[in-house]
Amino acid sequence: MDHESMELVLSQFDQAEIFDKKYPYYKIIEVASNNDPEVVSEDSERLLDFIGGVLDPRDAIVPRGEAQAKKIWDLRENIANANISYGYCLKYDISLKSQDFDRIVQETRQVI
């Protein structure tokens, strides 16, 4: 999710910032678990170790419960609804390498 999309969703849906700092892009990673309480914490630790090894996380939020996870996921899901008020809708629901994301965003902005 790019920063402009995040700002638009927050303003259109009257929501507060969830990160302490602003970044050009935000990554939302969803992980499913078997909900076994003994495994969930282990899964979370493995995920955080993995993310730290493959990404350069500058800031991160690990949801504490379903309500917070839903709030974060709703930010992503509401991008289209927030854009409709401006007469267009852009969707970046694509899979690509992180280093290519900025290029696709910039090229899309040039077209519109």
N, C-alpha and C positions, 0 to 999 in steps of 0.2 A: 504494500500500500504506500503510495507516495504521500509526501507531506501535505500537498495541496488537497488531496482527497480526504486525508485525515481531518484537516481544518474544516473542510466543507461539511463533512458528516457531523463533527462536533457542533458547528454553528447551526446547521439545519435541524438537528435533533436536540439542541440545547443541552449538550453534555459537557462535562468537564474533561480537561486533559487527563490522560492516564499515565503519561510519562513525565518525568521531571524535566527533561530536556527535549528540544525539537531536533529531529533528524530528517534528512532528505527522504529516507525510505524506512518502512517498518515491515518486519517479517512476522507472520503469524504461523506458528507451527502447532498443529493439532496432533495429539497422540492418543490412541485408544488403549485401554487397558482392560484386563478381565475383572477389574474392580475388587480383586482380592486385597484387603487392607494390608496384608503383609507384602504384597508385590508392588502396590502402587508407589510407595516411597522408594523402593529399589528402582523401579522404572523411571521415576523422576530424576533420581541421582544419575542413572546411566544416560538419560537424555541430556541433562545439563553438562555432563562430562563430554558427551559427543559434540554438542553445540560449541562448547569452548574449544574443542580441538579442530573443528572445521570452519567455524565462522569467527568473525571478530566482533563479538557482542559488546557493544558500548553501554548498553542498558538492557535490562530484560525484566519481564514480569512473568512470574509463574503463578497462574491463578490458584487461589485458595478456595476451591469449591466450584460447584456448577454455576452459581449465579455470576461470579466474577468471570468465569470462562465464557459464559454466554454474552456478557457485556462486551468483552474484547472481540469475540467473533461477530457480534452485531455491528461493530464498527466497519468491518470488512463488508458484511452483507448489505449495509445501508449506503454504500458508495453510489450504486445505481440510482436509488431513490433520491439521494441528495442532488445528484447531477440533473435529474429530470426537471427540477425547478428552473434550471438554466436553459432548458430546451434541447439538451443532448445527453447522451449517456455513453460513457467510456467504460469498457471492462478490460481489466488486465488479468483475467482469470486464465492465465497461461503458465506453462511450465518452461522455464529456461534457466540458464546459469545466472547466478547473482550478478556477475560482472556485465551481463548483457541487458539487465533490466533498465538501467538508466538510458541506454540508447533507444530502446523501444518507447519509453515514456517521452523522451525528447522528440523523436520522429513523429509520434502520434500528435503531440502538441503543435508541431509545425504544420501538419495536415489540417488541423481544425483552426 
